Amino acid sequence: MIPPVPRFTPFRSLLKEQGPLLALILFIILIYVLQTVLVEWNYSRLMLVPGNFMNAWESLRSGNISGPTLLEFGPLLSHAFLHGSIGHVFGNMIFLWIFAALTAELLGHRWMFFTFIFTAICGGICHVALNPGEFVPSLGASGAVTGFEGLYLGMAVRWHLPNPHIWPMARPVPPAQLAALGILGLIMDFMGYIGGAMGVAYGAHLGGFIGGMVLGAAVVPMPRVANIR
């Protein structure tokens, strides 16, 4: 007698392979919902304001190690969990899903979470460095998204990676094409920055990408499915 085929096997497999990543994505979406619903919630202190950060940095350098001063460094990470519109959050989450899923597949979820935190902070630092006197708040996970793109590019240059075949990709995609996608996005950001386009934190994109590429090219361990060049 042939045993019955378990129902919802693809869904259960997806949760097993990408459960922590999907939880992160749902958490970020939940934060956006709370931003929209809780009109009394003043989340402005969680956004990254370069001028406030620089003031806190100068205060810290002068020896003022107080609680309010240290709290000004929190937005380097917290800004990555906030978004300005539904298109903003879903656009970031789609690309986060694709490239963070690749990281989870190759390196595991611990490296995936570390990459998100590290590249979000790198993106925040670069944004502040390019706009030190600006008091316009910045928010969004795009620095971490480009960080995962940079991480994948760094690994693709360092090792021979297999063609990834993971959801939400419909078919295997050659690593060179995915790496080229990351480079293309970086070039578009650079052109936008040079052209003076407003409303986009190009520094966060650049900083996240560079931080991720450094991780991929020099820090992360070799995936078991990769081959030495």
N, C-alpha and C positions, 0 to 999 in steps of 0.2 A: 504494500500500500504506500502510495506517494504521500509524504507528509505535506500538510497545507503550507502554502507560501505565506510568510508573515506579512500582514498588512502594514502600509505606511513605511516600508523598509527604506526607501530613499529619504524620507523626511527624518527618520530616526538616525540614519547615517549622517545626514547633514548636521543634525544637532550634536552628534558625537564628535564630528570632525571640526565643526566651527562654532560650537555652543558658546565658548567664552567670547569669541569675536562678535557673534550675533547679540550677546548680552551687552557688550560695550556699545554697539550700534543702537540697540533699543534704549539704553540708558541715555545716550546723547539725544535721541529723538524725544524721550520723556522730558529731559531738561528743556528742550525747545517748547514742548507743550505747556510746561509749567511757566515758562517765560510769557507765553501767550495768554494763559488762563488766569494766572495770579497777577492781576494788574497792580496789586499793592506791593509785589516783590520788587525791591530795588536791587537789581543784580548789576548795577553799573560798576560797583567796586570789584566785580569779578572780571570785567573787561580790561584789556591791556591798554594803558594810556602812557605812551612813551615819556611825556613830560613828567608825569607823576613818578614813573620808575626812575628817571634820571635824578629827580629831586631826592628820592629815597636813597639812591646810590651815593650821592654826594653827602647826604646826612650820615650814611653808614661809614663812609670813608673818614668823616670827621670825628667818629667815635660814638655817635648816637645809636646805640644798639637797643632800641626800644621796640615794644610790640607793634605799635602803628607803623614804624619804619619797616620792620620785617614783613608785615602784612602786604606791603606794596609789591613784594616779590612774588606773591601768590598768583597774580594774574598771568605770569609767564606760562603757567599750566592751565589755570582755570578758564582762560579765554578760549581754549580749544574745545570746551564743552558747550559753548554758547553759539547761537546762530541768529542772523538777522531776519531771515524770511524762510518760508517753507521750501522755496526753490534752493536757497542756500544750504539748508541742512540736508535735503535729499540728494542734491548734487554731490556734496562732500561724502555722504554716506555710501553712495554707489561706488565711487572710486576707492573709498576706504575699504569697502567690502572686497573689491577685486584684489587690490595689492596687499592688504593685510592678510587676506586668506592665503595668498602665496607665501607670505612670511610664516604663517602658522603651519602651512603644509611642509615647508622646508626646514624650519628651525624650531617649531613648537610655539605654544601660546605664551610662554614666559618671555621669549624674545619678542613676540608680537606686542605684548603690553609694554615692555621696556622701550621698544622702538617708538611706540605712540607717545609715551611720556617724554623721552629724550628728544625726539625731533620736534615735538610741540614746543618744548622749551628753547631749542635751537632756533626755531622759527620766530619765537617771541623776541629773543635776544637780537637777532638780525634785524627784525622790524624796528626795534628801538634804536639800534645802531644807525640805521638809515634815516630815522626820523626823530632825533633826540629832543628837539624842541616842540614837537607836535603834541597837542592835547586832544586830538580826535581819538576816541576809543576804538579799539580793534577787537574783533571776535571771530571765531570760526576755527574749524579743524583742518583747514587747508594746508597749514604748515606740516601737520602730521601726515596728511595724505601724500604730499610731495616727498615727505621723508621716507615713506614706504616705497615710493617710486625710485628714490635715490638708493635705498637699500638694495632693491632688486637689481638696479643697474650695477652697483658695486659688486654684487655676487656674480652677475652674468659676465663681468669682465674678469673676475678672479677665477671662476670655475666654469666647466661645462654643466649647464643645468638641463634637466629633462623638460620636455614640453609639458607645461602644466595643464591639467584637465580637471578643473575644479569648478563647482558652482560658485558664482553665477555665469561662468564662461560656458558657452554652448558647445565648444569644441576645443581640442588642444591648440595652443597658440605658441609658435616658436619663441624662445626667450629673447631673441634679437628684436622681434617685433614689439614685445612688451617694453624692452629697454629703450627702443626708439620712441615709443609713446611717451615715456618719461622725459626724454631729451627734448622732444617736440614741445611738451608742456612747459619746460623750463625756458626754451627759446621764446615762446609766446609771452611768458611772463616778463622776460627781459625786454622784449620789444614794447610791451605795454608800459613798463617802467620808464624806458627811454622816451616813449611818446607822451608821457605825462598823464596817462589815463588815471582817473580818480576813482575812489571807492574800492580799490583792491589792495590788499596788503602784500605787495610783491616781495617785500623783504622777508615776510614770514614764509612765503613759498620758497625763496632762495635759501634761507637758513635751514628750513626743514630738509630740503633736498640735499644740501651739502652735508648736514648731520647724518642723514640716512646713508649717503654714499660712503662716508668715512666708516660707518658701522659695517657696511657690506664689504668694503674693500680691505679693511684692516682689523676688524674686531670680532665679528661673529664667527662661530666654528663652521667648518665645512659640513654641509648637509650630507647625510648618508647616501642620498640618491645622486649626488653630484660627482663629477670626475675632474681630476686635475688637468689643467691645460698643458 
